[in-house]
């Protein structure tokens, strides 16, 4: 296995100079860097990232734990986090918890042992005790663990209110909320709170149907959509807590020959790419995924640099009106 001594010999420079190039320290001429990189390529040299991170006290790696990277929202969020992290000189280590608390804890232990510079937690398991033991910088998405750990989210309560107002203004009289379990300790449950409170003020009837505590089960989404219309056939307006759930409602309406938006109006939440691909195109509450991603990385980096940070960041949302209303 080649060493930096071998690189120095081929590049015609000192070991110290090679080390400075590898760690990007001090003044480095383009000629020197070119010679070192050429020698590295010739020798097929791969820097020992673990050793470098121990030396620098930083790994330039951020850990991300999400419940399901295949879910459209978390897939787009992960991609946005990776893109911004990379632009800031960081790599991303993604862990897919699948809402398994034991698996999530194992991933958390792995990230701590790997000396990542920080951890972004987007997973939704109930157990949070392990996170309170984390010494590395930590940021949570759509979940508040403690007053000391920064969290970010969109204005879920406002989003629910926007959806309720839109459906009522479009003439809906019997509404439904269908989404994640409201017993989970998640800020996203405020989507239902905002929806419910607006309808209460307007004295409009609604029902609420929700997933079990595991969530993110496509078969369960399908069953919920079927149960909604078999139980309440007269429903004429639906607010879904995600665009993915809204797509299942749209599919069920098609199966039942319920025209959208003539017979049933549907609003989703997130504004992921699929919302403008389905037919008819989905009206939805847009949360700024790119801003959520950027802020989560910035909060990690600022903690690494020991800067003062805000413990709460709530981004505004907006209603994107398309063809389902």
Beta strands, then each sheet from edge to edge (+ up, - down):
strand 1: 61-66
strand 2: 91-96
strand 3: 118-122
strand 4: 137-141
strand 5: 150-154
strand 6: 174-179
strand 7: 205-210
strand 8: 237-240
strand 9: 265-270
strand 10: 283-287
strand 11: 312-315
strand 12: 317-320
sheet 1: 2+ 1+ 3+ 4+ 5+ 11+
sheet 2: 7+ 6+ 8+ 9+ 10+ 12-
end
